[in-house]
């Protein structure tokens, strides 16, 4: 440091002052733009006279740029983002036209290829011209144009970026590494000084003053600045032999100081301090400028310390650690201006200090290391890369912070800053430890004592124990002790990635062996490519999280009504291996869409490549008006990427071929739509169609071209529940790649070999429940790949002969309810490959009879009421069976489970079992799913399920006769998740105690009888008089609870401990009293059913904010007076059917009792008053695109409108007066005739 001061000349001082002065002016021009935004908003929305030669002297009110101040402020925010992107690397996309403007990157390279003095001078002149054109010339001429402003500001971002790389290059040429930390720490304060100066230039002619200063400053730089000492015959500064590759840091720089300053000011505004935000410029001490003052001293102190120890990373890490504390303290600061200013200064000290160090000192170190010391084409390029990549984050912050503040509040912005700073420290931790340990000279060991105020400094060799120590390197101090080298590398070079997200820059410094002593242009380009490759890892973590937080997986709900979009988290991945964002995978459901044209508009946000519709479900679209009309369903699925398209109960008979245009569909299902034929003109345009289902329709004949779907890649075809009289062999000619064919429940009478000759790839055919009377013996011979045949419910006697040819290669067979095939026949033929068998047995059978089925995994013999399984001693058990269904049989559980010891899924429904004893299952049983519904079970022993305590996952004991349950029966089952005890006899009852001659109430289920692992519980239909809180309250993982069909009279605070509950069913009880906070603690509740309860009113009930469905049918409601209902921003479906509602207090312009997020509103069975008092509600339905139930939603009064639908059958324009106002006193309702209002009053 002393040697540096001795070598300093007047030219060094002059270079320092000129570069400091030039960048101060550049940064001041940016600050003034932020200060005069309110004035520009007033000008752009005021009643000024426009330019006569452009607008012909008309009033400005007819040609204003923006109608509202909000639109003007939004445009200014876009200009901020455009500037920062152009300052670094801009990617503006509009109608798929890309415009790439590389600011710091390009100007950094220009600064190395040309004299940096010239680059800096022309940058200042260009910035002066753009400021003059933007803010002065347009005001003089009164010429206002948004495209002109955008173009000028893009140019301004480019010319502004010429300053920093050129100036850092000049400073590095004049000042060596020995004192560079302190000098550049002082010099980097120019950005903060520029902010302070710019804050004082918020005057009438601010753009003119800035342009004049920049223009004059450009001449001073052009004639007075010297780029390097060699031009004055002075010696070049020496670079110390230091491993610069170990200097890594991470922080913020000057580009974010405006951003952070604005954040703190708006935070104070939201805290309602004594002086509003828009008058903050009148304060004697601006709060945001304290951040800049702190940054000045932080950069100086950080640079001085880094020079003393010869390392940068430990200083930066230490400051960033304290920065997190300072930011957190600011979020908790009281409402006091002095304290806020002090905390802002502290935050600036620890945030901007590392920023100045990284942007100046470290950039200079990287460009002046020994590998590039002789190359004049590296310094400015490296600086441009370092600062340019950071400015990208600042641009993202301009767009991200307003959305984050609007959704989560200002505290969340600071919490994000804290998290990003912590991530930066973690990224630098390894390098920081390495630099602390790898000291080339001797070190001082500083013993850190957290409990003593004074620190003890002593000299010793560097130990590697468990004590906390800091090794500080003093290059000029000689001692007899030294540090042990952990890493040693003499020829390391470095490349850096300097990336900023919101307020934090991640500076990743990696080491790479170099074999050349100089760096050419190609080497610099390779370094940039390597940095971009390293950026993939950081973008893959930060950018997707930020993008999903701000944008989300689904479009805004109002844009997709009457559809509902939900994100499919199981399929969503943020980025691919190259860092590119994957499209959002969503599920879309559209019920009661009314018309195809309305659904077409709702699906418009999903077009293109941003979204993949995993499931698109359209239901109950009975559109007879626009169904076949031009513009109705045309282009309905245009440019959509759909995984599964499900159309249920929709009218498609008049669809045309232009429904699917450039549509990708993998599976289509048209169910219950009364489809009489399949039009190949419609479905032939589908791309990548692999599965098609036309079940539950009226198809009788497909024709020769009926199955030409897509591009011929169909693999699954489902035609069950139709009216086909035979296998459609002609239609199947076009689906040669078909693998699965389902023809169940049709009217097929005969099967022949020719029916399947053109299906060589068919793996499974399902023909169950057809009136087949003839089957040719060689029917299945052409199907050489056949693995499954379904022949349930077929009484043809020819089936045995037809199966004999294919039985040996079958894997699955369904012959249940088939009288012509017996299980002994299959056993006699023998099939070692059969894995799944569904059959009914009418005779006794022993285990030895099934011994030939050695691969049997799934055995279904339900309905074999007269079947008895004899377990002969010495015969092997069927250990391969894992799924067993013996429902509707006379088999006892003990015998059955002994024969199938490895069964994991067991169905024993409709079994005459009455008691489950302690010997119910063996010790080594592996049962995971057990269903015993509709049995006669009256008692369960205490240890009946004990062998299943670690395996049983699902237990269904519904529809039995249980009256009491021993607490030891189910409590030890630690793996149990799903429990169904519905429709038993767990009735709350009273019994008489003879000794005391009194009655006592008994609550069989109001005890701790279930393990804490239960997630789904059903106690419906048990006659409970109260919520069994002792049972449900100790289930912290409970997500679904069904208490329907009981006799519960009131709900208090029984659900407070079930915070994870998502679905609650209280339907069909006797609830008349609801505690106001009964559901307040259920923050995750999505589905709440309170129907069929005599509630009478819901006025004080606080519903959860995340509620999607609310059922209030048959609740005897007379009015909707709940104050919390309107705040449910996620409510999609509200069922108010069969109540006593005459009108709904919902207004499109005033207060409303219903939220605007509702997609479907059911008012069936309510005596609606369709006088003009209902006009506000009708207008609310139209504005919020709410679908009103059609069936049963009718007017009751006045009598002349009785039985008419309030939307479909009435014309509300008659409720308008001559002056356009509502006859009921409403304000200025639109005088319109909707498409739905077809019958005037």
N, C-alpha and C positions, 0 to 999 in steps of 0.2 A: 504493500500500500504506500509506503514511504517512497520507494523507487518510482512508483507511478506519479506521485505528486511532484517529484523532482523533474521528471521528463515532460511535464505539462507546460504548454506554451500558450501564448495569446491566441493562436489559431485554434487550439483545442477549445478554449473558452468561447470563441466566436462561433465555431461549429456547433457547440452545445446550445448556445442561445438561438441561433438561426433555426435549427431543426426544432427546438422546443417551441419557438414562436410560430413556425409554420403549422405544426400539427395542432397547436392550441387553436389557431384560426379555423382549421378544418373541423375540429370537433365542436367548436362553438357554433358553427353553422348548423350542425345536426341538432344541438340543444335548442336553438331558437325555433326550429320547426316544431318541436314539441310544445314550446311555450305559446305559440300563436295559433294552436289548433282551434281553440274556442272562437277566436276572431274569424278564422276561415270558415268555420261552421256557420257563423252568423252571416257572412257574406254570401255563401253558397245557398242560403235559404231565405235571403232578405228580398224586399220589394225594390230592387234597384232597376235603373234604366239599362237596357241591354245595348250592345254595340249596334249602331244604326245600320252599318253596312252588312251586318250578318242577319239581324232579326228585324230589320225594317222599322225600327223605332217602337216596337211593341213593348208593352210592359214586361218587366222581368218575371212577373208572376206567371206568365204564360210559357216561359222557357227556363224555369229554374232547373238546376242540375238535380237537386234532391228535394223531395217533398217534405221530409221531416229531418230534424236534427240528428235523430238516430241513424238515418241512412248516411248522412254526411260523416258522422263519427266512424261508422263502419268503413267507409271508403278511406278515411285517413289511416285507420288501422291496417287496411290492405296496402296502402302506400308504404307504411313502416315496414311491413313484411317484404314488399318488393325491393325496398332499398337494401335490407339486410341480405336478401338472397343475391342481389346483383353485386353487393359489396363482396360476397364470397363466391358462391356458385349458385346461379339462379336456374330453376327449372320451372318455367311458366307454361302451363298446359291449358290450351283453350281449343276445343274442338279437334283434339288430337294433333295440334300443331305445336311442336316443341321449340322453344327458344332458349338456347343455352348461352348465357353471358357469364363468363368467368372473370371475376373482378380481381380479387387478391391473387388468385392463381396466375392470371395473365399478367397483371402488373408486376408481380414478383419476378416472373421470367423476363419481362421487359426491363426491369430494373437491373437485371444481370447482363442483359444483352446490350443495353445502352447506358449512357451516363446517368446514374440515379438522380443527379441534380436536375437534368432535363426532364426526367419522368415526374419528379416532384413539382417542378415549376408548371409544366403543362397540366398536371392534375389540379393544381390550385387555380389556374386560369379556367380550366373546364368547369370546376365547381363554381367559380364566380359567375360564369355565363349561365349555368343551369339555375342557380339561385335567382339571378336577375330575370330570367325568362319565366320561372315558376311563380314568383311572388310579387314582382314589380311590374313587368311589362303587361302581364295579364290584367292587373288591377288598373293600370293606366288606360288600357284599351277596353276594359270591362269585357274581356273575352274569356268565357268560362267553358271549358271542355274537358271532360274526364279522360278521353284518350290522349289528349295533349299532356295532361298532368302525368299520366302513367308513363308516357314515352320520356318526358323530361326527367322524371324521377329514376327511371332505369339508367339513363345516361349519367345522372348524378351519382348513383351507386357505383358505377364503374370508375368515374374519374376520382371519386373520394377514396377509392381503394388504392390509388396510386401513392398515397402518402406514407402509410406505415412501413411497407417493405423497403422502399427507397431510403427512408430515414434511418431505419435500423441498420441497413447496409452501410450507410455513411458513418453512423456512430461506431459500428464495429471496425470500420477501417481506421478510425482515429484513436480508439481506446482499446488497449490490450485487455487480456483476461484478468490480469492481476487486480485491477480496481474496477472491473466492468460491472460487478454486482452493485456497488454503491453508486457509480456514475449513472448507469442505466436505471437504477432505482429512483434516483433523483429526476432523471430525464423523463421517465415514463409517467411522471406526474402531470405531463402536458395534457393528457386526456382528461384528468380530473379538473385541472385548471380551465380547460376548454369548457367543461360543463358549467363551472362556476361563472365564467365570463359570459357564456351563452345565456345563463339564467338572467343576467342583468340587461340583455339586449332585447328584451321583449317590448319593443317600442313600435311606433307607427310605421317606421321605414326599416324594419328589421332585416328584410331580405336585401334591400338596397345597401344598407350599412355593411352587411356580411359580404355582399358581392364586391363592394369597393375595397374592403380590407383584404379579401382574398386576392383580388386582382393586383393590388399594390404589393402584397406579400409575395406574389409570384415573381414580380420583377426583382425584388430584393434577393430572393433565392437564386434567380437566374444569373444575376451579376455578382452576387456577394458570397455564395457558398462554394466551397471547394470539396470535391468528393473524396479525395484520399490525400494523405500527407506527401506521397511521391510527386504530386503535381506542384508542390512548393519545395521540392528537393529536401524534404524532411524524412527521417527514418520511419519505417513502418513499425507499428507496435508488435512486440514479441508475444507469442502465445506460449504459455507454460505447458510443459509436457504433462498433460492431465488426461485422464480417460473420460472424455466428454460423454461417452456413451452411457456413463452411469448417472448423468445428470437428468433426472426425470422429474416432472412436476405436473400438477393438475390443478386448474383454478379457473376463475373468470377473468375477463379483461374489460377494456373500455366499452365494448359494444353492448354489454349488459347493464352498464351503470344507469343509462336512461331507463331501461326496463325496470331495474330494481328500485330506482328512485320513484318511478310512477307507481309501483306496487305499494311502497310505503305511504305515499301520499293518499292513494285511494283507500288504503287500510284505515288511515286516520279519518277519512271521510265517512267510511262505514261505521266507525266507532262513535260518530256524532260528537266530535270535539267542538269547542266553542267557536272556532272559525271554520267556515265551510272550505271545501277543497278548491273551488274556483276562485277564492280570494287568497289562496296560499301565497301567490306572488307578492302580496302586500306585506307579508311578514318580514320583520327585520332580519331574521335568520331562517332561510329556507331549510326545511327538514331534510330534503333530499340532498342538499349541498353538503351536509355534514358527512354523508357517505363518501363524497368525493374528497373532502379534507382527510378523512380517515384513510382513504386509499393512498393519498400522497405520502403520509408518514409510514404507512404499512409497506409501501414499495421501497422507501429509503431504508428503513430498519431491516427489512428482509434482505435487501441487496448487501448491506454492510455485514450482516452476520454470515451470509453465504460467501462473501469474500474472505472473512476471517477463517472459516473452517474449510474453504475450498470446495464445498459441496452445495448443491441447490436443493436436492430432494428433501433432506431432513427439515430444512427451513420451511419449505412449502407444506409438507405434511403437518408440521406443528401448527402453522397458521390456519390450515384448513380444519384441524381438530377444534381449535378455539373458535373458528367461524361457525361451526355447527352450534356451539354453546351460545354464541352471540345471537344467531338467528332465532334460536329457541327462546332466548330471553326476550327478544323483541316481540314475539307472539304473545308473551305473557305480561307485557309492559302495561302499566296503568295509563289512565287518560291524563297524561301530563306532557306538555310540549318539551320541557327541558329534559326529562328522562328519555323521551323518544329521540330527541336530537343526540343525546349522549350515546344511546344504544346504536343509533345509526352510524355515528362515528366509529364506535368499536367494531361494528359489523363491516364497515368499509375498510378498516385497518386490516382485518383478518381475511376479507374476501378479495378486495382489490389489490392488496399487497402481493399475494401470489400471482394474480393476474398480470400485474406489471412486470413481475420477475420473469414469467414464462414468455410473455410477448416480446420482451426486450432482451434480457440477459441470456436466457436459455437459447432463444432463437439465434442470437449472435454467436453463442458458443457452438451451436450445431453447424453454423455456416463457416466458422473459422477454425474448425478442428484440423488436425495435421493432415488428414486424408484429403481435404479440399483446400488446403492452405494456399496452394499455387493456382487455384482455379478461380477466376474472376466471375464465373457464371454459376455460382452456387448460393452466395449469401442472401441476396434478395429473393431468390426462388424459395429457399427454405423458410424465410420469414413469411413470405406470402402464403405458403402452404400451412404453416403453423397458425397464422391469424385468420386465414380464409376458412379453414375447416371449423374454427371456433365460431366464426360469424354465421355459419349455417345454423348452429344451435340457437344463436340469438334471434334469427329469423323465425325459427320454429317457436321460440318463446313468445314472439309477438302474436302468433296465432293461437298458441296453446293456453296462455295464461287467462285471457278473457273467458274462454269456455270453462276452464277449471274453476275460476272464481265464481262464475254464474251458477255452476252446478254444486260446488262443494264449499264455497266461501273463501275469504282471503286467507284464513289460517291454513287451509290446505295448500295454498301456493307456497307459503313459507315451509310447510312440512315437506313439500316436494323438493325445495331447495336444500333442506337439511339432508334428505335421503340421498340426493345426487352428490352432495359434498362428501357424505360418508362413503358412498360407492367409489368416489375418486380416491379417498384415503386408502381404501382396501386395494385398489388397483396399484397404488404406489407403495404399499407396505413392504413388499418384498425388496424392491429397489432401495427403499429407505433403510431397511435393516442392513442390506448389503453395503451401502455407503457408510453407515455408522461403524461397521466392523472392518471394512477394507480400507484402512488408512495407511498411506505410504510412509508417513513419518511417525513421530511419537504422539501420544494422545494424553489428554487430561481425562481422568475418570471423575465424573461428577456424581456423587452419591445423592440420590433424590430421597429425601425424607419427607413424607407427606404429613407427618405429625409435628414437625418442628418448623418454626417460621424461617429461621436462617438455614441456608444450605451449606454443607461442608464440602470443600473442594480439596482433593488430595491427589497426588501423583502416584501411579502404580501401573504395572503392566495390565493390559486389557484382560480381565478374567471372563470366562464363559460359564458362569454359574447361574443361580436363580435370582441374584440381586438385580435390581433395576439400575441401569447405568446408561450414561450417554457419553460416547467417545467424541471429543471435539478435537479437530486437527489444527494445530498452530504451525504453519509451514516454517516459520523462521525461528522456532524455539527448539533448542537442542536439549535432550535429556538422555539419560542412560538407559531408559526403559522404552519399550515399544510395543506395538500391537501385533498380534499374530494375523497373518494374511489368510483370509478365507477364500478369496478369489484373486486370481492373478491373470491379467490379459493385457498384453502390451499393444496389440494392434486391433483394437475394437473400433468399429464405426457404428453410427446410430441412425435410425430413421424414426420418425415420430408420427403419431396420429394425434391431432389436437381437435377434439370434438367436444362441442358444448351442447347440453340439453337444458333448456331454460336458463338457469343461472350458474351452471357448473360445467367446466371443461374437463374432459378426460384426456390426459396426456399420457400416452402409452409409449414408452421408449424401449425398443428391443435392440439386442446386440447381434451383429452379424459380421463374420469374418470378411475382410476385404483383401484382395490380392493386388490392387493397384493403388498407387499413391495419389493419383489425380482422379477427378470425377468429371466426365464429359457430359454433354447434354443427354446422351442416351442413358448414362448412369442415373442422372436426375429423374428421367422419365421412369426408369425401372423402380427407383425409390418411391415415386408417386404411386405406381401400380401396386407395389408391396404395401403401401399405406392404405390404399383402397381395399386391398384384400384383408388387411387386418381390421378395417372398419366394419367388415361384415359381422364379425363377432359382437361388436358393440351395438351396431344397428339391430341385430337380431334380438338383443335384450331390451334396449331402451325404446327404439322407435315403435315396435308393435304394441308395447304396453301403453305408450303415450297416444298412439293412434286409436287403440281400442277404448282408451279412457275418454277421449274427446269425441270420437265419431260413434263408437259402439258397433255392434254387429248388425243391427237392424236400422232401417231408416226411421225418421220421426213417425210416431203412430198416426198422426193426422194425415200423412201422405198415403198410407196404405189402407185406410178404412174403406170398406167394411171388413178388411182382413186384419188378422193379428199375426205379428211376426215375433218369433222367439228364437233365441240363439241356440244352436246345437253345439254345446260345449264338448261333447264327446268326439266331434269331428273337426273342431276348429283347431288349426295350427297357426301360430303367428307368422312364421316365415319359412321359406324353403332353405336348402343348403347354400344358396347363393344370396341370401339376405332379402329376397323379394317377398313382398306380402302375399300370402295366399288369399283368395277370395273368401269372404265370410260365408260360412255354412249356416243356413237358417232354415227354420220350419215355418211355413205360412199356412194359416187356416182361414178360410173364407166361408162363413155360414150365413145363410139368408142374404145372399148378395143382391137379390132383386133382379138385376139386369146384367147382361154380359158386358155392356159398354161401361158400366160402373166398375166391374171387376177389371176390365182392361186398363182403366185409369189407375186402379189401386196397384196393379202389378207393374206399372211403368218404372218405379224406382229400382226394380230388381233386374232390369234389362241390362245387357252388356256383360262384362266379365267381373264386376265387383262382387257379385253374389252367386252362390250356388244354393238352389232350393233343394235341400235334402228331401223334404216332403212338402208337396203343395196339395192341400186338401180343400176341395170345393164341394159344398153341400147345400142342398135345397135351393137351387137356382132355377126357378120356374118362370123363365122369361119368354113370354109369348109375343111381346111387342117388338123387341129388337133382336129376337133370336135369329131370324132369317133375313132381316132387313140389312141393307148395305150399311156398313159401319157399326153393326151390332157386335157380333163376335169376331169380326175381321181383325186379324193380327192380335188375337187375345193372348197368345203365348209367344209372341214375336221376341226373338233374341233372348230367350230364357234358357238357363241351364238347370234342368230338373232331374233330381234323382228318382223320385217316385211321385207320379201324378195320380191323385185319387179323386174321382168324380162320383159323388154319392147323391142319388136322388136329384139328378139334374136333367133338364130337358135339352136333348141334343139332336132331335130329329131333323132340324133344319140347319144344321151346321154346314159350312162350305169348306172348300179346300184351303182357303186362305187363313184358317185358324192357326195352323202351325207354319210359321215362317222362320227359317233358320233356328229351329228349336231343337235342343238336345234333351232327350228323355230316355232314361234307362228302363223305367218301369211305369206302365200305365194301367190303371184299374178303374173301370167304369162299372159301378155296382148300383143295382136298384134304380136304374134310369129309364126303364121301359124301352130299351133299345131293341128295335126289330130287325135291323140289319147293320152290318159293319161296312162303312163306305171306305173303299181303298183310296179314294181321292183325298180323303181327309188325313188318314194315318200313314199314307205312303211317304209323306214328306218328313216324317220323324227321323232323327239321326240317332244312331246307336241304341235303338230300341231292342231290349233283350227280354223283357217280361211283359206280358199282356194278360189282363184279367177282364172278362166280360160277364161276370157272375151275376145271378139274380136279375136277368133281363128277359126279353121275349124273343130271343133268336130261335128261328125254326129252320132256316136254310141259309147257309153262308155263300153258296155259289162258288164258282171257280176262281174268283179273284177276291174273295172276301177277306182273306188273311194275308194279303200283300202289305204287310206292315213294316215301315222303316226300310232298311237296306238289306233285309233278308238275314239278319243276325238273331232272330227270335229264338230264345232257348226255353221259355216257359209260357204255356198257354193254358188259361183257366176258363172253362166254359160251363162250369157247374150251375145248376139251378136255371136251366133254360128249357127250350122245347124242341131240342134236336131229336129227330126220329132215327138218326143213324150217325155213324162216324163220318164227319165231313171230309171224305177222302180226297175230293177234288180241291177243296180249299187248302188241304194240308200239303199239296204239291209245292207250294211256295215257301214252306218252312222246313227245309231239309235238315237244318241244324237243330231242330227241336229236341230237347232233352226231357222235358216234363210236360205231360198232357193230362189235364183233369177234365173229365166228362161226367162227373157224378150228378145224380138227380136230374136226368134228362128223360127222354122217352125212347131210348135206343132199344130195339127189339132183337137185333141179331149182330153177330160179330164174324168177320171173315178175314182171311189172309190178306186180301187186297186192301183192307182198311189201313194197314200199317206197313205196306211194302216200301213206301217212300220215306220212311223214318228210320234210317239205319243208326242214328245216334240217340234214339230214345232210351232213356234210363228208367223212367217211371211212368206208368199209366194208371190212372184212377178211373174205374168204371162202376163204382159202388152205387147201389140203390137205383138201378135202371131195370125196367121190366124186360130183361133179356130172356128170350125163350129158346134161342138157338146160338150155339157157339161151335164154329168149325174146329176140328181137332188141331189143325195147323195154323190157328189164328195168330199165335205169338211166335211162330218160327222165324219170320223175318227180323224180329227184334233181337239181334244177337248181343246187344249191349244192355238188355233189360235187367234191372236190378230190383224193381218193386212193381207189384201188381196189387191193385185194390179191387176186390170183388165182393165187398160186403153187401148183404141184403139181396143177393141174386139167387133165385131158386132153380136155375137151369141145371139139368142133370148132366150136361156135356162139359161142365167145368173141369172135372177130374181128368178127362182125356186131354183137354187143352193144356192143363198145367203140367202134365207128365213130361212134356218136351222141354220146359223151361225151368222146372222146379230146381234142378241141380245148380243153376247159376243165379238163382234169386237170393237177394240179401234181406228183403222185407216182403211180407205177405199179409194181406188183410182179408180174411174170410169170415169175419164175424157176421152173425145172423144169416149164414149161408147153410141151407139145409142139405145140400147135395155133397158137401165136403166135410168129412169128419177128421178130427185131429189124429186118430190112429192111422188114417190113410197117409198123412204126411210123415208120421213116424216110420211107417213101414217102407215108404219110398226112401227116406233118409236124405237129409241135406245138411252136410256139415258146415256150409257157408251161411246158413240162415241166421241173421242177427236180430231181426224184429218180426214178431208174430202176433197177429191180432186174430183171435178165433173164439168160438164158443164150444164148450165141451159138454156133451150130454151123457157121458158115461164115466165110470171110475177110471182113474189113470194113476199109475205109480211113477216114482221118480226114474225108475229104470226105463220106462217107456220114452222118456225125453232125453235119455243119455246120448242119443245120436246127435242131438242139436248142441254140439260142443261150443259153438260161437254165439249162442243166443244171449243177447244183451237186453232186449225189450220184449217182455211177455205180457200180453193183454188178453185176459180171458174173462172180462167182465160180462155179466149176464148169464153165466153158466150156473143157474140156480140149483141144478141137480148134480152138479159135479162134486166129486170128493177125491182129494189127492191123498193116496196111500203112500206113506213113507216106509218102505221096507228096510229092515235092518241089513246093513252091509252094502246098500246101494249108495252111490255117490250123490251128494247134494248138487243142486244147480248153482254152482258158485259163479258162473259167468253172468247171470242175470243181474242188471243194475237198475232197471226200471220195471216195476211190477204193478199191474192193475188187476186186482181180484174183486172189484166192486160187484155188488149184486150177486154174490155167491154165498154159499153156506160154509165157507172155510173159516176156521177159527184162527185168530191172529197168532197164537202160540205155535200151531202146526205150520202155518204158512211161512212165518219168518224163520223157522228152523230149517225149512227146506231151501230158503234163498238167503244165505247168511251175508252175502255181499250186496244185497239190494240197497240202493241209495235213495231211490224215489219210490214210495209205496202208496198206492191208492186202495183203500178198503172201505169205500163208501157203501151205504145201504147194507151193512152187515149186522147180523143179530147179536153182536157182542154187547154185554151189559156191564162187565167189570174188566178193568185193566189192572191185572195183579202185578206183583213184584217180579214175576217171571215172564212178563209180557215180551221182553226182548232179551237176547243173549248179551253177554258181557262184551263180546267183540263185534257187535253190530255197528254198521257204518251208515245208518239211515240219516239222511239230511232233510228230506221232505216227507211228511206223513200226513195224509188226509184220511179222516174217519168221519165224514159227514153223514147225517141221516142214519145214524146207528141208534142203539138203545142204551148207550153208556150212561150208567147212573153213578158209578163210583170209579175213582182213580186212586190207586194205592200210592203211598208216600214215595216209594222208590221204583215206580213203574218205568219212568224214563231215565233213571240214573245211569244206565249204560250209554245213554245218548247225550250226556252232559257236555261233551266237547264237539259233537257233530251235528246235532239237530238244529236246522236253520229255519224251517217253516213247519208250523203245526196248525192243523185245521180240525177243530172239534165242534163245529157248528151243527145246529139242529139235532142235539142230543137231549138227555134228560138230567144233566148235571145240576145239582142244587147246592153243592158245597165242594170246595177244592182245597185239599191239603196244601199248606204253604210250602211243604218240602217236595211237592210233585214237580213244579216247574221252576222254582227259584234257582236250583243249582245248574240249570241249562244255560251256561255262559255264552253259547254261540247262537242262541235263539233270537231271531229278528222279526219274524212274522207270526202273529198269534191271532187266531179267529175262534172266539168263544161265543159267537152270536147265537141267538135263538136257543138258549138253554133255559134253565129254570132257576137262575141266580136271582131270584126275586127278593127284594127287601121285604121282610115280613116280621111280624111280632109273634112271640110265643109266651106261654104262661109258665111262671115259675111257682110250683106248688108250695115250696117252703116259705117263700116270701109273699105268696098270694098276690103277685103283681105280674104285669106284662113287661116284656123287654124286647126292644127292637134288634133285629139281626140284619147285618149288611154283609152278605157272603163275599162280595168282591171288594169291599172297602178295607182291604188289608194288603200287606206287601206279599204278593204271591207270584210276581213276575220278575225276571232278572233285568238289570239295568240296560242290557243290550237290545231290548225290544225296540224296533223302529215302526212297526205297523201293528195296530191293535184294534180289533172289532169286538164290541160288547153290545151290539144292537139286539133289540128284541128280548131283553132279559127282565123287563119290568122294574128297572132301577128307579128309585125315588130321588136320588141325588147323585151327583158326579162322584165316582169312587176315587177321591183325591188321594187316599192312602195307597191306592194301586197305581194310578196314572201319574201322581206327583213325584214318584221316585223313578221315573223313566226319562232320564235327561236326553236320550237319543231318539225319543218318540217323534215321528214325522207325520204319521197319519193315524187319526183316532176317529172311530165310528161309534157314536152313542145314539144312533137313530132308533126310533121305535121303542123308547122307554117311557117312563112317567116322571121325568125330571121337571120340577116346577120352577126352579130359579137357578141362575148361574151367577156365582159371585166371583171370587178370585182363585178358583181351583186350578187354573191353567198357567199360573205365573212361573212355575218351575219348568214348563215345557217350551223353552225358548226356540227349539228347532222345529216346532210343529208347522207343517205346511198345509195340511188339509184337516178340517174339523167338520164333522157331520153331526148336527143336533136336530135333524129333521124328525118330525112326527113325535114330538114330546108334548109336555104341558107347560112349557116355559111361558110365564107371564111377567117375570121380573128379570132384568139384566142389569148387573152392576155396571156403572159407567166405565170402569176400568177392567171389565171382564176379559177383554181381548187386547188390551193395550200393550202387554208384554210380549205378544206373539209377533215379533218383527218379521218373521219369515213366513207368516201365514199367507197362502195364496188362494185357498178355496174355503169358503165358509157357507154352510147351508143351515139356515134357521127357519126353513119352511114348515108349514103345518104346525105352528105354535101360536097361541093366542097372545101375541105380543102387544097389540093395540097401538104401541108407539115405540120408536127407537130414538127419541129426541136426544138423549144424553149419552148414548153409547159411543165410545171412541174406537173406531175400527182401525185395524193395522194399515199402515201406509202402502204396503206391498200387495194388497188384496187384488186378485184378478177376477174372482167370481163371488158374488153375493146373492144367495137365494133367500127370498122373503115371500115366497108364494103362500097363499092361504094363511097370512099372518094377521088378518083383521085390521090392517092399517087404514086409517082415514086420511092421513096426510103424511108427506115426507118432510119432517122438520129437523132432521139430524144436521147439526152444524159441521160435523166431521166428514160427512159423505162427500161434500164438494171438493175436499182436499185429497181424495184418493186418485192420484194421477195415473195409476196403473190399472184401474178397474176397467175391465173389458165387457163383462156380461153381468147385467143386473136384472134379476127376475122379481118383478112386482106383480105377478099375475094373481088373479082371484083375490083381490083386496077390495076395499071400499073407496078407492081413489077417484075423485071427480076431476081434479086438475093437478097439474104438476107445476110447481113454482121454479121454472127454469127459463132464464132469459139469456139471449145472445149478447146483450149489451150491458146488462146489469148483473146483480148478484144472482147466483143460481144455487139451487139445492142439490144439483147433480153435477158430477164432474164431466168435463168435455172429452175425457178419454174413453167414454163408453162406446163400444162398437155395436152391441145388440141390447135393446131394451124390450123386455116382455111385459106388456100391459094387458094381456088377455084377461077377460072376465071382470074388468073394472067398469063401473058406471060413469064413463067419461062425460063431462059437460062440454060439448062442442060449440058453445057460444064463442063470441069473440074474446072471451077471457083466456081461451086456450091458444090464442095466436102467438103469444110470446114463446110458449113451449114448442109450437110448430116451427117457429123461426129458429129456435135453439137446435132442434133436430136437423134442420137444413144446414145451418152454419157448421155444426160439429160433425156432419156426415154420420149421424146415428141411424142405425137400422131399427125400425119399429116393427114389432111382431105383427104379422098379418092375420093369422087365424084367430078369431075370437076377440080381436081388438076393435071394438065398435063404440059408437056414440050411444048414450042413453038419453041424454037431454041435449037440446029441446026435442020434443016429441016428433017434430017433422023430420029430424035427422037420425032418428033411432035406427040402429042396425047398419049404419053407414060407417065405413072406415075413415078415420080422421085425416088420413093422408091420401089414400087412393081415390076416395069418392067425393071429396069436398074441394071447393075452390075458395081460398081464404082472401082473395082480392076484394070480396064484398065487405070485408071488415075494415077497408081503408076509406078514409074521408077524401074529400076533394083536394085538400092541401097536402096529402101524402102521409098524414099521421094516423095512428091507430084510433079507432073509435072507442077503445077502452082506455085511452089516455096514454098509451105508449109513445115513445119518441121516435118518429121518422122511420117506421118500418118500411121495408122494400115492398113496392107495389108490383108483385110478380105472380105469374101463373106457373107453378112448377109442372114438370112432366107428370107428376103423380096426381095432380089436382085436375081431374077430368070432368067432374060433374059440379057445375056451379050451384050455389045455394039458392 
